[in-house]
Amino acid sequence: MTEGVHPSAPPTDPVPREPEGTEQTRAGRHTGRRSRPWTPLAVGIAIAFLLGALVSVIPLPYAVLQPGPATNVLGSTSGKDGAQVPRIDIAQAPTYPTTGALDFTTVRVLGGPGYRVNAMDLLVAWISPDQDVHPAEELFPPQATKEQVAEENKAEMTSSQHEAAAVALRATGRTVPTVVKVVQVADGAPATGELKPGDVLISVGGVPASDPAGVRAAIQRVTAGQPVEVVVTRDGARTTTHPKTGTTTNPDGTSRTYLGIVLSTDYDLPFPVTIDAGNVGGPSAGLMFALGIYDKLTEGALTGGRTIAGTGTIDDAGTVGSIGGIRQKIAGARDAGADFFLAPAGNCADLSGGQPAGIRVVKVSAFADALADVEAIAAGRTDDLPHC
């Protein structure tokens, strides 16, 4: 996730030099003294000053990862009218008071599309044990603009919130069906005029549209060039469409049947769940969102009043995925006062140097693991917690 990107510092204006031979007045007294010629020391100082100014403004193709703030998903934030509103808002369902904190963690990124770091930024990062330096192309797609990066981060954040809500509600015993939606119809695609962005797929060729993989498999059963029956929900009404299929070539040279649509997975929640993550983007807060939703929907304080931080993506099956900037997130959680940090098992290799000082890192692979670990921490059963 990316937060707090800042541009390079503005250049320093040089101090104008008095022309040699000009008479000067000091403290109102006429001296009549000519300016002294530049000494080697003065020349060295001037060169050092100019080099320092250049170093501070020349952009370099790197990005610096720094610890970002930690945010309690069980806390509140200011609404449009200034009133405090919960970060996780659950409507039309009973919720329960809780204590403690479940913090999602962030990374500040200096550099990237539209912004550049300078040599001073890199020097500070190389000295600091909590900062990392990467070539910018390792973290951002080639030729991506800052607007595109921000839009992608926003989309990933929205998706992670939906998946977190589905996983948490299922863990409380509620039924949450998966919904497959059309998010884009490619220009000139076979499905143009029949399917539209926002359509919710019910069935394709008579096969229920339970997930994107099933939809693609159903399309492959159709002979290219033939129409296929697609039942959708559009504007609240069920509609039957008959888009024509086409054929396209796979990277390995084989052909396949296609409609030319882009799909996304959503969920039919039994009640609204809204999460306010502020200006943070990316998918890595999914695990902590799911724990926060579960805590609010169940009686008692899940954390036992402790401050527990963490990170990790979450998918429809509740699997916790690895993320970037794990060391910066642990440092940020420690600085925010967390006692424990839930880290994806896939990030253990990034912590090969051992447990960081001042905070205990707990390894998790799935939502069920994280839930059991938080309950163990709340009960004081911490001796056998898994670690990297």
C-alpha positions as MATLAB code, in Angstrom:
seq = 'MTEGVHPSAPPTDPVPREPEGTEQTRAGRHTGRRSRPWTPLAVGIAIAFLLGALVSVIPLPYAVLQPGPATNVLGSTSGKDGAQVPRIDIAQAPTYPTTGALDFTTVRVLGGPGYRVNAMDLLVAWISPDQDVHPAEELFPPQATKEQVAEENKAEMTSSQHEAAAVALRATGRTVPTVVKVVQVADGAPATGELKPGDVLISVGGVPASDPAGVRAAIQRVTAGQPVEVVVTRDGARTTTHPKTGTTTNPDGTSRTYLGIVLSTDYDLPFPVTIDAGNVGGPSAGLMFALGIYDKLTEGALTGGRTIAGTGTIDDAGTVGSIGGIRQKIAGARDAGADFFLAPAGNCADLSGGQPAGIRVVKVSAFADALADVEAIAAGRTDDLPHC';
ca = [
       0.000    0.000    0.000;
       1.182    3.467   -0.712;
       0.739    6.496    1.459;
       2.400    9.866    1.958;
       4.347   10.157   -1.302;
       6.120   13.498   -1.426;
       8.056   15.323   -4.154;
      11.695   16.325   -3.966;
      12.627   19.440   -2.022;
      12.680   22.716   -3.998;
      16.094   24.077   -5.059;
      17.897   26.539   -2.793;
      18.294   30.082   -4.119;
      21.998   31.081   -4.310;
      23.180   34.103   -2.331;
      24.207   36.972   -4.699;
      27.922   37.855   -4.566;
      29.137   41.453   -4.323;
      31.186   42.419   -7.423;
      34.898   42.756   -6.728;
      36.033   46.351   -6.181;
      32.696   47.627   -4.917;
      32.959   49.808   -1.825;
      30.895   48.549    1.118;
      29.494   50.180    4.210;
      29.386   48.303    7.535;
      27.534   49.666   10.542;
      27.121   52.975    8.733;
      30.874   53.512    8.344;
      32.574   53.962    4.982;
      35.519   51.532    4.802;
      36.903   52.213    1.322;
      38.181   48.597    1.368;
      38.183   46.483   -1.776;
      36.693   42.980   -1.684;
      39.240   40.310   -0.915;
      40.029   37.715   -3.589;
      38.535   34.239   -3.034;
      40.781   31.982   -0.938;
      41.071   28.201   -1.553;
      38.982   27.639    1.582;
      36.234   29.917    0.310;
      36.283   28.189   -3.070;
      36.016   24.797   -1.358;
      33.084   25.975    0.755;
      31.316   27.370   -2.317;
      31.853   24.127   -4.251;
      30.602   22.077   -1.299;
      27.566   24.347   -1.046;
      26.769   23.969   -4.737;
      27.266   20.202   -4.651;
      25.025   19.978   -1.611;
      22.341   22.000   -3.371;
      22.573   19.771   -6.459;
      22.480   16.560   -4.382;
      19.324   17.761   -2.651;
      17.390   18.410   -5.868;
      18.585   15.965   -8.570;
      15.891   13.271   -8.886;
      17.004    9.626   -8.855;
      15.114    6.528  -10.121;
      14.648    4.937   -6.698;
      11.883    4.551   -4.136;
      12.303    4.591   -0.356;
      10.062    2.584    1.987;
       9.518    4.099    5.432;
       7.335    3.058    8.393;
       3.857    4.548    8.084;
       1.146    5.140   10.680;
      -0.884    2.366   12.291;
      -4.666    2.770   12.393;
      -7.087    1.053   14.770;
      -9.934   -0.454   12.722;
     -12.031   -0.555   15.914;
     -11.646    3.190   16.349;
     -13.416    6.149   14.789;
     -12.733    8.971   12.365;
     -14.219   12.383   11.641;
     -17.275   12.414    9.393;
     -18.256   15.116    6.919;
     -19.945   17.148    9.646;
     -17.011   16.733   12.041;
     -18.770   14.145   14.187;
     -16.937   10.943   15.084;
     -18.046    7.891   13.125;
     -16.746    4.320   13.446;
     -14.145    3.183   10.911;
     -16.140   -0.021   10.527;
     -19.836    0.782   10.223;
     -22.265   -2.148   10.229;
     -25.925   -1.366    9.583;
     -29.054   -3.473   10.002;
     -27.315   -6.027   12.238;
     -26.570   -6.219   15.970;
     -23.039   -5.166   16.977;
     -21.277   -5.312   20.331;
     -18.930   -2.957   22.192;
     -15.283   -3.929   22.357;
     -11.963   -2.765   23.775;
      -8.335   -2.916   22.722;
      -7.059   -2.211   19.236;
      -6.659   -4.037   15.947;
      -4.255   -1.889   13.939;
      -3.727   -2.090   10.205;
      -0.273   -0.883    9.237;
       1.049    1.142    6.326;
       4.218    2.047    4.460;
       5.197    5.510    3.324;
       6.736    5.479   -0.138;
       9.051    8.278   -1.252;
       9.451    8.242   -5.015;
       7.600    6.515   -7.820;
       5.599    7.891  -10.755;
       5.313   11.669  -10.584;
       7.748   11.887   -7.658;
      11.475   11.311   -7.311;
      13.839   10.887   -4.407;
      17.196   12.647   -4.198;
      20.603   11.607   -2.878;
      19.862   12.996    0.587;
      16.728   10.832    0.844;
      18.785    7.774   -0.145;
      21.558    8.572    2.325;
      19.101    8.837    5.209;
      17.382    5.601    4.118;
      20.657    3.654    3.893;
      21.592    4.746    7.402;
      18.190    3.992    8.955;
      17.514    0.361    9.987;
      13.777    0.850    9.355;
      13.998    2.084    5.748;
      14.652    0.251    2.481;
      15.728    1.491   -0.942;
      14.481   -0.146   -4.155;
      14.753    0.711   -7.842;
      11.457    2.384   -8.688;
      10.686   -0.171  -11.426;
      10.586   -2.940   -8.780;
       7.609   -1.311   -7.064;
       5.721    0.410   -9.888;
       4.663   -0.704  -13.393;
       6.743    0.763  -16.250;
       5.375    4.042  -17.655;
       2.644    4.154  -14.996;
       1.441    7.623  -14.003;
       0.792    8.685  -10.432;
      -2.915    8.886  -11.271;
      -2.904    5.277  -12.497;
      -1.053    4.094   -9.396;
      -3.534    5.909   -7.140;
      -6.500    4.438   -9.025;
      -5.082    0.913   -8.801;
      -4.424    1.304   -5.065;
      -7.978    2.532   -4.561;
      -9.448   -0.425   -6.466;
      -7.330   -2.900   -4.492;
      -8.443   -1.332   -1.213;
     -12.119   -1.598   -2.195;
     -11.715   -5.246   -3.224;
      -9.911   -6.105    0.020;
     -12.734   -4.579    2.068;
     -15.368   -6.637    0.255;
     -13.402   -9.855    0.713;
     -12.749   -9.054    4.376;
     -16.466   -8.544    5.011;
     -17.357  -11.835    3.299;
     -14.740  -13.816    5.234;
     -15.705  -12.277    8.582;
     -19.447  -12.781    8.099;
     -18.943  -16.396    7.036;
     -16.858  -16.946   10.176;
     -19.869  -15.845   12.251;
     -22.041  -18.474   10.525;
     -23.745  -16.214    8.015;
     -24.253  -17.142    4.360;
     -22.498  -14.840    1.900;
     -22.928  -15.807   -1.779;
     -20.205  -14.856   -4.255;
     -21.263  -12.526   -7.066;
     -19.520  -12.220  -10.452;
     -19.827   -8.804  -12.102;
     -18.915   -7.376  -15.488;
     -16.586   -4.431  -14.917;
     -15.585   -3.766  -18.521;
     -16.545   -4.695  -22.078;
     -13.570   -4.339  -24.408;
     -13.869   -2.087  -27.440;
     -15.113   -4.131  -30.380;
     -15.632   -7.228  -28.225;
     -18.157   -9.897  -29.310;
     -20.271   -9.075  -26.226;
     -20.635   -5.386  -27.187;
     -24.279   -4.319  -27.130;
     -25.406   -7.356  -25.128;
     -23.446   -7.107  -21.864;
     -22.692   -3.908  -19.933;
     -20.411   -2.884  -17.070;
     -22.272   -3.447  -13.817;
     -24.129   -6.538  -15.014;
     -24.231   -9.252  -12.346;
     -23.902  -12.676  -13.979;
     -26.414  -15.303  -12.881;
     -25.649  -18.030  -15.422;
     -23.677  -18.598  -18.626;
     -24.864  -21.298  -20.995;
     -27.105  -22.671  -18.271;
     -24.220  -22.987  -15.791;
     -24.521  -20.931  -12.568;
     -21.971  -18.094  -12.475;
     -20.485  -18.888   -9.067;
     -16.977  -17.560   -9.747;
     -14.921  -16.105  -12.648;
     -13.161  -19.431  -13.327;
     -16.519  -21.171  -13.732;
     -17.712  -18.444  -16.088;
     -14.615  -18.814  -18.277;
     -15.060  -22.595  -18.364;
     -18.692  -22.199  -19.444;
     -17.674  -19.858  -22.270;
     -15.099  -22.404  -23.502;
     -17.864  -24.965  -24.019;
     -19.367  -22.779  -26.743;
     -18.185  -23.030  -30.347;
     -16.503  -19.769  -31.284;
     -18.792  -17.580  -33.366;
     -21.971  -18.954  -31.812;
     -24.120  -17.007  -29.335;
     -24.400  -18.083  -25.698;
     -27.250  -17.431  -23.286;
     -26.128  -15.177  -20.436;
     -28.585  -14.334  -17.666;
     -27.746  -11.194  -15.707;
     -29.187   -8.827  -13.150;
     -29.162   -5.301  -14.558;
     -30.576   -2.293  -12.706;
     -32.291   -4.636  -10.286;
     -34.081   -6.697  -12.949;
     -33.226  -10.115  -14.367;
     -32.369   -9.978  -18.073;
     -31.511  -12.699  -20.573;
     -28.929  -11.768  -23.198;
     -27.413  -13.681  -26.139;
     -23.944  -12.262  -26.835;
     -22.025  -13.728  -29.760;
     -18.710  -15.379  -28.926;
     -15.411  -14.862  -30.697;
     -12.032  -16.562  -30.841;
      -8.680  -15.287  -29.643;
      -5.179  -16.688  -29.424;
      -3.486  -17.672  -26.159;
       0.189  -16.890  -25.504;
       1.078  -20.533  -26.295;
      -0.508  -20.278  -29.741;
      -3.723  -22.168  -28.968;
      -7.111  -20.555  -29.547;
     -10.002  -20.099  -27.170;
     -13.557  -18.848  -27.170;
     -14.132  -15.477  -25.547;
     -16.716  -12.727  -24.991;
     -14.311   -9.818  -24.421;
     -15.436   -8.946  -20.908;
     -13.507   -8.231  -17.703;
     -14.946   -9.800  -14.557;
     -14.645   -9.080  -10.841;
     -15.765  -10.930   -7.736;
     -18.159   -9.275   -5.309;
     -20.398  -10.521   -2.526;
     -24.082  -10.434   -1.696;
     -23.812   -9.357    1.935;
     -26.874   -9.839    4.162;
     -26.417   -6.276    5.476;
     -24.235   -3.250    4.646;
     -20.655   -3.128    5.937;
     -18.730    0.100    5.318;
     -15.049    0.678    6.083;
     -13.310    4.066    6.153;
      -9.561    3.552    5.684;
      -8.811    7.222    5.076;
      -6.440    7.949    2.188;
      -4.711    4.560    2.389;
      -4.758    2.318   -0.699;
      -3.747   -1.215   -1.590;
      -4.949   -4.670   -0.521;
      -2.770   -5.402    2.518;
      -5.234   -4.374    5.260;
      -7.681   -7.184    4.400;
      -6.781   -9.423    7.346;
      -7.157   -6.674    9.956;
     -10.450   -5.496    8.431;
     -11.817   -9.051    8.668;
     -10.766   -9.359   12.323;
     -12.326   -5.977   13.124;
     -15.647   -6.862   11.485;
     -15.720  -10.211   13.272;
     -14.987   -8.495   16.619;
     -17.870   -6.035   16.194;
     -20.316   -8.797   15.253;
     -19.477  -11.044   18.224;
     -19.835  -10.513   21.960;
     -16.835   -9.624   24.087;
     -13.501   -8.006   23.266;
     -11.649  -10.185   20.778;
      -8.264   -8.735   21.801;
      -8.898   -8.876   25.555;
      -7.982   -5.193   25.635;
      -4.557   -5.711   24.039;
      -3.141   -3.729   21.111;
      -2.536   -6.098   18.204;
      -1.310   -4.952   14.803;
      -0.885   -6.826   11.561;
      -0.997   -6.962    7.815;
      -1.845   -9.328    4.970;
      -4.172   -9.640    2.019;
      -7.179  -11.913    2.303;
      -9.041  -13.820   -0.387;
     -12.443  -15.442   -0.733;
     -11.200  -18.627    0.994;
      -9.722  -16.688    3.925;
      -6.110  -17.253    2.883;
      -3.711  -14.585    4.136;
      -1.298  -13.409    1.421;
       2.120  -11.808    1.696;
       2.703   -8.095    1.222;
       5.506   -5.604    0.636;
       7.253   -3.479    3.262;
       6.857   -5.963    6.124;
       9.810   -4.575    8.110;
       8.493   -1.018    7.828;
       5.033   -2.108    8.950;
       6.398   -3.939   11.995;
       8.448   -0.866   12.920;
       5.389    1.363   12.547;
       3.297   -0.986   14.711;
       5.976   -1.080   17.401;
       6.219    2.711   17.429;
       2.409    2.899   17.773;
       2.513    0.736   20.911;
       1.414   -2.673   19.593;
       2.453   -5.716   21.640;
       1.927   -8.301   18.891;
       2.109   -8.246   15.104;
       0.264  -10.708   12.813;
       2.517  -11.358    9.799;
       1.712  -13.461    6.704;
       3.617  -16.743    6.615;
       4.772  -15.817    3.112;
       6.742  -12.886    4.535;
       8.806  -14.969    6.973;
      11.728  -15.039    4.525;
      11.842  -11.223    4.734;
      12.394  -11.507    8.494;
      15.316  -13.915    8.342;
      17.270  -11.646   10.680;
      15.086  -12.812   13.566;
      12.368  -11.280   15.726;
      12.541   -7.461   15.872;
      13.015   -5.899   19.276;
      10.055   -4.474   21.152;
       7.248   -6.443   19.493;
       6.345  -10.099   19.013;
       5.659  -11.302   15.474;
       3.061  -14.062   15.034;
       2.952  -16.071   11.793;
      -0.478  -16.554   10.170;
      -1.566  -18.369    6.990;
      -5.357  -18.010    7.102;
      -8.074  -16.005    8.799;
      -8.881  -18.959   11.065;
      -5.246  -18.997   12.243;
      -5.254  -15.275   12.947;
      -8.560  -15.517   14.827;
      -7.245  -18.341   17.023;
      -3.996  -16.453   17.667;
      -5.801  -13.267   18.717;
      -8.048  -15.254   21.042;
      -4.959  -16.921   22.547;
      -3.307  -13.530   23.095;
      -6.480  -12.237   24.769;
      -6.478  -15.259   27.102;
      -2.769  -14.918   27.898;
      -1.836  -18.171   26.159;
       1.134  -16.804   24.246;
       3.878  -19.408   24.815;
       2.955  -21.525   21.803;
       2.135  -18.795   19.295;
       3.661  -19.624   15.868;
       6.490  -17.424   14.667;
       8.723  -17.103   11.631;
];
